[in-house]
Amino acid sequence: MQNRSLQESIAYLIHDVTRDLNRAFDQRMAPLGLTRAQWWVLGALFFNDGQMQTELAQDLGFSKVALGGLLDRLEAKGWIERRSHPSDRRAKCIYRTAKVESLLTEMKGTAETMADDLVEGLSTKEHRQLVVMLLALKANLAKLG
């Protein structure tokens, strides 16, 4: 392996970009009254509404306890509801409510603007190459563990 500076390390750069991306998105979500954890959960429900609470915790990398408290706060705001699983009374499924739909529309618009801002200056070809490379890194990471 070549002797590289920290700023040229792929893992460092990905971590650094992720941290900066989260910070920038947090700033853009703050006027909507959302914390990072809240927008993360609501974003997941935007794409997969009605999933089981245990699956949601696993998908987001939260402990069941941490997600439970977060869901309590989202439920108190009227943004989500827990329903019994149709075939397993012990399991709960998480659904977004109608009250959160306009918020999700704003979140989606903010995310789309941010995605455009993030790749500003890249050509369409460069953007596609970046996506292909990131997917390759993700596949490699999946093999590791």
N, C-alpha and C positions, 0 to 999 in steps of 0.2 A: 504494500500500500504506500502510496506517495505521502510525503510529509505535507499535510495541508493545514492551513490556518483554520481556526474555529469557524470563521465566517464562510469558509468554503465547504464545510461539512454538510452533506445532504441532510442528515438527521437534525443538525443544529438549525439549518435554514428552514426546514419544514416546521420545526417547533417554534422558531422565531416568527415565521409568517403566520402560523396558527394563532399565536398569542396576539400579534398585532391585528389580525382579522377579527378575533373575538373582541378585543378592546374597541375597535372601530364599530363593530356591529352593536356592542353594548351601548355605545354613545348614541347610535342612531335609534335604538329601541327605547332608550331612557324616556323620551317624551311620551311614549305609549304606556309608561308605568310598568315596564317589564324588567325583571332581572334576567340574567343569562340562563339560569336554570329554568325559569318559567317559559322563556321563548324557545328554549331547547325542547321542552316537553310539548308545548303547543305546536311547534314545527313538526315534531314526530307525529302528532295526532292529525295534522293537516294531511300527511301522506298515508297514514294508517290508522284511521279512526276506529275505535272499538276493540283495540287489542287488549289482551289480558295485562293486568298490572305487573305481573311477574315478567312477562315478555318485554314490556316497556322498560322496566328497570334494567333488564339485561341489555337491551338494544342501546340504551343511553349510558350504560356504565355506572348507574346509580345503585346503591344498596337498596334493599326493599324498604328499610326504615327511612332512609333519606328521601326516597321517592314518595313514600306514604305521607310524610309531613308536607312536602311540596304539593302533592295532590290535594291535601286538606286545604291549603291556602288557595289553590286554583278553584276548588269547589266552593269555598267561601265567597269568592268573587263572582261565582255563577258562570265560570268559563268552562268547566268540565263537570261531568257527572259520572258516578260509578254505578254500574248495573251488574246484577248477578249474571254469571256466565250461563248460557242456555242449558248446558249439560253438566255443569259442575257448580253446585251451589256455593262451594267454598271459594271459588275463584271470582274475581271482579274484573269486569271489562271497563275500559275508560273511553268515554265519548266526549267530544267537544259539544258545547251547547250552541244554540242559535245566537245567544248573547255574544259569543266570541267571534262570530263569522266576520264582522266588519273589522275587528282587530286583526284577524288572520289575513284579510285582504290588504290591510296596511303593512303588515309584516312581510307579505309576499312582495309587495311593491318595493319596500325598502331593501329586501334581499336581492331583488332583480337589479335595482340601481347600484347596489354595492357590488354585485357580480360584474356589472359593466365597468364600474370604476376600477375594480381589481385588475382587469385585463386591458385597461386602457393602454394604447401604444403597441399592443401585440396584433400582428396580422391574424387573419382567420386561420391561416396555415399554422402559425405559431401557437395559437390558442388550441387548435386540435392536437398538435404535437404534445403540448403540455398535458392535456387531458389523457392522452394515450400513455405518456410517461408516468403520470400519477396513478393511473389504473394498474400499470405494471408494478410500481412500487407497492401498491396495496395488495396485489396478488402475491408478491414475494413475501410480504409481511404475514399474510395468511398461512403460507407454508411454514413459517418459522414458529408459529405457535398457536 
